């Protein structure tokens, strides 16, 4: 397919200008505010030690990883992060399809995670097909554990989990006053096949409960754009930054820590060429690009 090179260069220049405009976000920060940008090892081919070294060199403040299932793995994560002076956040969720087993996995796992004293625990809580009462019981357990331990516990807006859609999340927010969220709103864009302009009230309510962000950009037909640097995704990028702005504005005014994970994923989240499965962009480069944009805008 023929591509007009002059037009492409012009569009790319316009996108660069739009990202520079994003950097003009200015909300005075109260004492206590700081931005901590976390790296994901999702898709990283090397060891946890190699990952932590590379994350530090790129300028990340910490890492967010799935909590390992054994003591050896947990020690390796904590030691590798400490060697690079990186903060640690854990991701955890039950996997069993049967609720009783799932609940046991979930409760045991986050109880172990608390012992390691991460800066937060981000939960993939429940399943989208569990009842409201079942999913709420998991959240109630985690929130009680958070209150007793002092470790923040968040629940992620994620497909396949209890908070898979905007309208279902609203029900949990209204019923659980102390529920705090990890916002990965790219999932909702996919679920609702839109950039959620018709659910502004619900989105705003959710934004008021967010303490942690997964900074991946979704669109109406998927949870991840091919490359946020590409001009065709300018509208989706701006929409996501507008949502994130509201969360960061609150944290800056309140003088609280804002944690953000750059979470553009590997294939098959990252689109690939047919037959070869070669990714259309470099996952690590995209996440480092997001790291720089987030720090330029919010630090």
N, C-alpha and C positions, 0 to 999 in steps of 0.2 A: 504494500500500500504506500502510495506517495505521500510524503509529509512535507509540507511547506516549511522549510527551515527558518525563514525569516519570521513567520507567524509563531513557530514554536519558541524561538528565542524571545520574542516579544512577550508571549504568555508567561514564560519562565521568569522574565524580569518583573512582570506584574505581580507574580506570586511572591517573589523576593520582597518586593515593596510592601505587599500586604502583611508579610511576617514582620517586617520592620515596624509597620504601623502597630501590630500587636504588642510590640515591645514598649509602646508608650503607656501601657497600663500603669497608673500611679494611684495607689491607695496608701495613705500614711500607715506605717506599722507601729503598733504599740509595743512597749517593752515586753520581751518574752517571745515575740514572733520569730520564727526561723523556718526556712524551707529545707527539707531533707528529700533529695531525689534518690530513689532506690533503683537498683538494677535487678533484672530477672535473669536467671540461668536457664529459662525455658528455651530450648533449642541450642544451648551452648554445648559444643562438642567435647570440651576438655574437662578436667577435674575441677572440684570445688576450689581447690587452691589456685589453679590457673585462672578460674573465673574471678575470684576475689582480687587477684593481682591486676587483671585486665580492667575490672570495674573501677578500681582505685585510680589507675592510670588515666582512665577516661574522664574522671572528675566526679564520680558518684559518691554520695555520702553513706550509702549502705546497700544492703541486698535484701530482697524478699524471695524466699525459697519455700518449697513444700517441706514441712517438717519431716526429716528422715524417720523411718520406722524402727531404728535401733540405736542403742547408745553410741556405738562406734561412729555411725553417720552423723549423729547430732554433735558429738565432740569435734568431728572434723569440720563441720560447718562453723561452729563457734570459734574454734582455734584459727581457722583460715581467715575469718572475718576480723578477729582480734589482731592478727599479724598485720593486717592492712588498715587497722583503725577504722573499720567499717561497722555501722549499725546493722542490726539484724531484725527483720520482721519475718514472722512465719505465716505461711498459708496452710490451712488444714481443712479437711472435710471428710465425712464418712462416705463410703463407697457402696455399701451393700444395698441391694434392692429391697430387702425385708426390713421393716422399720425397727424392730427390736434390736437386730444385729447392727443396723446402721447407727442407732442411738448409742449403743455401747461403744462402737468404734469412735464416734464423735466425742463422747464425753471423756473416754480414756485418752484420746489424742490431745485434746486441748488442755487437759489436766497435766499431761507430760510437757506440753509446750510452755505452759506457765512457769514450770520449774526452771526453765532456761533463761527466764527474764528477758525476753525480746522486747523491743520498743512497742510492738503491737502484735496481735494475732488476727489475721484476716480469715474469716470463715466462709467456705463454700458450704452453706448450711442447708441440710435437708435435701429434699427432692421436689420437683414441680408437681409430682403426683401424690405426695404425702398430703394428708389433710392439714388444714390450717392449725388445728390443735396439736398435731404431731410436730409440725415445724416450729410452732411457737414454744413447745416444751424444750426443744433444743436451744432456741434462742434464750429462753429464761435461764436455763442451766448455765450458758456461757456468760450471761450478764451477771449472774450471781457470782460466778467464779472471778469475773473481772473486778467486781466490787470488793471481793475479799483479798485479791492478790495485788490490786493496783495496776495490773497490766490491761491496757485498752484492748477490747475485743470488738471487731467490726464484722458486719455481715455484708457479703458482696452481692451486688445486683448482677446476677449471672444466669445465663440460660441453663435450663435443666435443674436449677436449684429453687429454693423457696421464693427468692426475690427475682424470678425470671422475667417479670413484666411490670410495667409501671402501675397498672391498676391493682395488681395483687400486692405489690409492695406498699401501696398506700394503705391497704387494710392492716398490714402489720404495723406500719408507722402509727396509725391512729389507735391501735390496741396496745402498743408497747411504748410507753412514754420515753424510756431510756434507751431505745434501740438506736445504735449508731451504725452508719453505713460506710462501706467501701464502694465508691461510685465507679462502676465500669459501665457507663451509659451506652457504650457501643453495642452492648447486647440488646438493649431495649430498641435501638434503631433497627436492628435486625428483626426482632420479634414483631414490632409494630409496623415494619416496612415504611419507615418515615423518619424524619428528623424531629418528630414529636411536637410539631407546632400545634397540634390539636389537643395536647395534654399538658399545656403550660402550667396550670394550677398544680397538677400532681407532680410534675417535674420540680417545680419550685419548692413544694413541700419536702420532697426527697433531698434536694440540695441543702435544705436547712438542717438535715441530720447527718451530713457527710463530714467525716474526719480524715478520710484517706481516699486517694484517687488512683485509679489505673488509667494512665494516659494513653489509651489507644483510640484511634479515630475510626468510628464505624460509619455505615451509610445505610440507605434504605434496603439494600439487598445483601448486606453482609456485615459481620462484626469488625472488619478491618479493611481499610482502603489499601490499595496496592502499594502506594508510596505517598506519604503526606506532603512531600516536596513537589509533587506533580500538580500542574495548574488545574487539571480537571477536578481535583478534590478540594479546591479552595473553599467552596461553600461549606462542606462538611467540616473542614479544619476550623474555620471561623466559628461555626456553630458550637463545636466542642469547647473551644477556648472560651466562648461566652458563658457556657455552663461552669467551666472551671473557675472563671473569674469570680463568679458569685461566691463560690466556696472559699477561695483564697481571700477575697475581700473580708469575709466574716472572720477568718482566722487572723488576719492582719489587725483588724480592729480589736479583737479580743486578746491579742498578744499570746497566741497559742502556736504550737508547732504544726506545720503543714507537711504531711508526707505524701509523696507522689511517686508511683512506680511507672517507669516507661515500659509498656508491655506489648509492643508490637511483636507478634509471634512468628515462628518459623512456618514452613510449609506444613499443613495445608491452610493455615490461617493466611500465610503469605501466598498469593496466587503464583502459579507456576506455568511454564510452557507445557503443552500437551506432549505426551510420549517421553520426553526427557525429564520431566519434573524439575527442571531448572528454575529456581526462584526468579521472579521478575525484578527483585531488588535485594539489597544486602540487609538482612535483619539487624545485625549489630550496628551498622551505619545509621539506619533509621532511628534506632533507639538512642544513639548518641546525639543525633540531630535533635530529637525531642528533648533530651537532657539539656542541651544548650539553649533551646528556645524557652524551656520552662524556667531555667535559672535567669536568663536574660529578662524574662517578664515578671517573675514573682520573687526573686531573691531580694 
